[in-house]
Amino acid sequence: MKQTKLFRQTFTFLFFFLLIFVQLPDMATCLKKTQTPIIGVLTQESTSRMKHYGNQFIASSTVQWLSSAGARVIPIYYDINIEVLDEVLDQVNGVVIPSGGIYLQSSEQEVQHFPLYVTLRKIVEIAKEKTDKGDAFPIFSFGNGMYSLMKILSENKVIEEHVEASDLSVDLKVVAKQDALKTSQLFEAFSSYYIINDDPEKNSGDVGGENYDAIENQIDSESNLKFWMDQEFAITKKQFQGSQELKNFFHLLQTTKDRKGKEIVASIEAKNYPFFGIGWMPDKSAWEIMSTKKQFCHTQDCIIISQNFAHLIVRHAKKNNQKIWSSKEELKRMIQGTSIFETKQQTDNKISECYFFELSPQYGKSDASLFETLTDFFSILGLTAGLVFFYLGIKVILTSNAFKNLVKNIK
């Protein structure tokens, strides 16, 4: 009788131990930091020459640039419903704001009515809220995207000036103070020997004591280090210095000059948020090689530094704990399922290929698979029950007379 009871208790223990073992992969997935973060890329309105493909687009080079650093990409439609935008931003780990879109020279009253501006302003608000609550939400902006970000964070008090920087390969001038450079993660990415470490305790953003001097010298001295801009409007250094809002929010790291010598903002980094901005196109060096007429820099240093920026945004995105609701939702939203078209002629060889989209579709939690939701629920329920019964089984076995007698006989 005692042996039968001991056998039954042992069987119960082994059963629930096996149940827990089966659930371990799911548990590990829940606890593990994401290694393939999802980056939302804001779409741009198509020009009249591209409208027949779709009313908005994302350059293929931007997607390749992010994917090569380990990110997955979903589009964020510039005309998206604001309520739906909240749901989308709960499923991504960061946002990239590419160049183009907003009429930068427009006044505060005019810009309020642009769908892209409304969407971008909401993205910035939500990113700040999430970061303030402890779940850092990175934003990386480039080209017009950077100047648009600055416009919003200046509370629309800065109106961009006309500049002569279309299809221009520029040098950069470091203007930040040494204290800002020593802790700047964006400035660190200019090193050709930039080392990525996902452990924030081992890579806090400090560029390593006096190492910033070597990076500054590399930027200032190497003639083969050029950065391609395509700007008709930009924020100047003088405007930045005259805006208390911008000075309070950002470090101004670098400037450059247009064809007429006007000094304009080239790179910025937020002081208290993972928000970064550069005035040129980082995706061109490695991924736009179809034309020698454009002044894209294809040297090894340019490509490495360009890739460093992708690693920078992905590294920060990995720290964000959000995840997409279901694998079905992920497959539906991934940009790889979108039509791609050659656009050399329509963009004067600036963009070789683009992903195109029609009017913004409606996202929603209702799209999530009910089966997958229930599966996740029962997985968690089964894991919890398994742990409880595992504990009770151990307790029953260890306190049973049969177990005590077994131990006594062994001795």
N, C-alpha and C positions, 0 to 999 in steps of 0.2 A: 504493500500500500504506500509506504513511504517512498519507495523507488519510483512508483507510478507518479506520485505527486512531484517528486524532484524532476522527473522526465518532462512532465507537463510545464513546469516552471522554466526549465532550461529551453524547451521548445519555444515558449512565449518570448523569452529573452532573445533568442536567435532570430525569431521572426521580426521583431521590432528593430533589432540591430541591422538586419538586412534592409528594412524599410528606410532607415536613416541613411544607410550607405547608398541606396538608389537615389535619394534626394540630395546627396552632397553636391553633385554638379550644378543643380539649380541653385542651391544655397551659395555656392562659390560665385556663380554668376551674379547673384543679387548683391553680394558683398564686395565684389571686385570693382575697382575703378575701370571705367570704360577705356578700352584701348583703341577703339575706332569711333571717335566722336562724330556726331552729326553736326555739320555746319550749314546754317541757312544763308544763302546768298541772295541778296536783294536784286530783283530783276530791273532791267532798264526798258524804257519805252522805245519801241522800234522807230527808226527814222522812216520817212516816206518811201525810201528806196528798199526798205526791208519789210514793209507792212504786209506784203502778200505772203510772207512766211508765217507771220504771227504778230500780234500787237505788242509783245514784249520778249526780251531775250536775255540770255547770259552767255558771255563769251566762253567758248570751249576751253580756251587757254586758262581761264580762271578755275574751271573745274579740274583740269589736269594738274594745275599748280597745287591745289589743296589735296587732291587725291594722292599725289606723290608723297605727301607727308603723312598719309594714313587716315585722312578724313573721308567721311561720306558726305555727300552734298544733296540738299533739297532746295528747291527754289522758294523764295518768299516773294509773292507777287506784289508789285508796287501799288496796285489798286485793291489790295485785299481788304475785306471787311475788318474793321478794328476789333470787333468781338472775336472773330475767327483768328485774328493775329495773336490774341492772348493764348489760344489753344496751341498754335504753331510754336510759339516761343517757349511753351512748356515742354516741348518735345525735342528741342535742339540744344546743343551745348555751346553755341556761340554764333555770331553773325559776321559776315563779311559784306562791306558796303563798297562795291566797285565804282569805277569812274562812270560819269555820265548821269543824265536824268534831270536833275533840278535846274531850273533857270536861275543860275547863281546870282545874276545881277539884279534880280527882282527885289522889290521892297518888301518890308515886313508884312504889309497888308496884302500884297499880291501873292506871296509865297504860301500864305495860310490856306489857299484854296487848291494847291497842287496835291493830287493824291500821293505822289511819291514823298513829298515833304511830310504829310500827315502820318504816313506809315513810318518813315524814318524817325520822326519825333517820338512816336509811340514806342518804337524799338529801343531808343535811348532811355526813355522813362522806365521801361520794364527792366532793361539791363541794369540800371542803377538800383532799382528796387531789389532785384534778386541778389546783387552783390552786397547791398547793405544788410540783407538778411543772412549772409554767410555763404551763399552758393554763388561764387564768382562767375559772372557771365561776360565773356570777352567780346569785344568789337574790334575788328581790324578794318580800316578804311584806306582807300588809295585813290589818287587822282581827284576828280570832282567829289568822290565819296568823302575824302578827308575834309575838303573845304565845306561840304554840306554839313558834316558832323560839327565842325567849328561854328558854322552859322547858327545851328540849333543851340549849342552850348553857350553861345554869346547872347542868348535870348533874342536872337534876330536883330541885334544892334549893329552887326557888321555886315555891310553890303560889299561884295567882292568887286575888285577893280579889274578893268580890262588889262590884260598882259599879252605880250608877244612870246608865247611859249608853246605854240602848236608845232607838233612833230619836231621837238627839240631835245637833243642829247645834252644833259647838263652835268656840271660838277656840283659838289655839295660843300658847304662851309659850316663847320661846327661852331655853334654860337652859345650852347648851353654852358652853365657854370659846372665846375668840376664835381661838385657834390651831386648834381643831377645826373651827370654822366656816369658816376661810379655805381649808381643804383638803377640805371636805365637798362631795361631788358631789350628794348628796341635797338639802342645804340650797340649793345653787346652783339646783336645779330649781324653787325657789319664786319665782324671778324671772320676771316676766311677759315679760322680754326675754331669756330663756334661749336661748342659741345652741348648737346641736348641731354638733360637728365630729368626724367619724369618725377623724381623724388624732390619735392619742394624744399626739404631740409638740406639737400645737397646742392640745389640750384635755386637760390633765393632771388636771383636777379643781380647779385653783385658781380661785376665783371672781373673781380680779382685784383684788388689793390690798385697798382699803378698801370694795369694792363690797358686802361682806357687811353693812355698816351699813345700806345702802339696802334690802337684802332684809329685814333684821330689822325695820326701821321699817315696811315694807310689811305684813309679817305682823302686827305688833303694832297697827298703827293703822287698817287698812282694815276698816270694819264689814261690807263686802260679801264679805269673804273668810272663808267658813265651811266647815267640814269635817264630813261626816256620819259619825257613829259609831253602832254598833248592838251594844253590849257589855253583857253581864251579868256577865262576869268579865274582869279585866284585871290587869296588873302595875303597881303603884304606883311613884311616884318613890322612896318610902322603901324599898320592896323592892329596887329597882335599886341604890340606894346601899348597901344592906346585903349585896349579893351580890358577892363578890370576883371570881367567875367572869364575871359580866356586865360589871363595870367593866373587867376586863382585855380583854374581847373587843370591846365596843361603846363608841362615843361616844353618850351620851344627848344628843340634839339639842333636842328639844322635849317639853313636857308640856301637858296640858290638865286640866280639872276636870269631874267629873260633876255631876249635879244637886244633890248634897249637899256639893259643894266638895272632894271627895277628889281629890288630884292624882295623875294617872296618866300613864304613859309614852305619848307620842304619836308620836315618831319616833326611830329609831336608825340607826346606820351602823357596820359593822364596821371595826375599825382596820386590819386586814391582809388582809381578804378583800372581794370585791365582793358583800357581803351587805347588803341594805337592808330597812328595815321602817317601815311607817306604821300608825297605829292606826285609820284611817278607810278608807273605800271610794273609791278614785280613779276607778273606772269609772262611778260613778253620775252625775257632773255632766253628762257629754255623752251618756250612753247609756241612762239611766233617766229618762224624761220623761213617763211615763204618769200620774203622780199628783202633784197639788199638795198632798196631805195630808202626804206625807213631806217632811222638811226637807232635801232635796237642794239644793245650791247650784248654780244654773245661770248665774251671772254670767260674763262674759267672762274675768275673772281666774281664777275657779275652774276653768273649762274648760281654759284655757291651762296652768295649773299641773298639773292632772290629766294632761293630755297630755304634759307634760314628764317625768312619772314613767315613762310608757310609753317615751318616747324614751331615758330613762336606762337601763332594762333592755335595750332593743334595742341601744343603742350598745355596751354591755358584751358582749352576746351575739355581736356581729359580730367581736369580738376572739377568740372561741373558734373553734378550727380543726376541730371535729368536723363530720361530715356524715352524713346518713342513708344507709343502704347502697345503696339503689337508688330510682329514680323509682317503681317499682311499690310498694315498701315505703312510700314517702312518701304516695302516693295512698291506700293502705290505712289509714294511720294519721291522716291529716289530719282534724281535727274537723268539717270542712265536710260530710263524708259521713254525719254522725250525725243522728239524729232530733232535731228541736227542737219544743218545745211551749210554749204560752202558760201562764204560771204565776202570774198576778196574784192570783187568789183563794187559791191554795195558799200564797202567801208574804205575804199581806196587803199587796199592792202594793209589796213591796220588790224583787222581781225579776220583770220582765215576761215574759221567755222564758228557757228553759234547754235545754241539750243533755243528753240522758239516755243512760245506759249500763247494761247488765246486768252480770253478774259479769265480773270481769277476764278478757279473752281472753289467750291465750298469745302473747307476742311471740317472735321467734326469728330467728336468722340463716338458718334453713332457708326462711323466707318470701321471702328475697331472690331475685330472678330470676337463674337460672343463666345465661341468655343475656346479661343485662346485666353480670354478673360477668365472663364470658368476653370480652365486648366491651371492657370497661374494661382487662382484662389485655392483649388484643391491641393496643389503642390505645397503651398504654404500651410494649409490645414493639416495635410498629411505629415509634413515635417514637424509641426508643433506637436501633433498627437504622438508621433514616433518618439520624440524627445521625452515627453511625459511618461509614456509607457516604458521607455528604456530605463528611466530613473526608478519607476515603481518596480519594474522587473528585477533590477539589481538589488533594490532594497528588500524585496520579498525573498529572493534567493539567499542573500547574505544573512537574513534573520531567521531563516527556516531551520527547524531541528534537523531535517534531513541533510542540509548542507553542513551543519555543525558536526553531525555524526560522520559525514564523509571526510571532513577535515581531520576529525579525531582518528578515524581508521587509517588515513594516510600517514599520520604521525606515528 
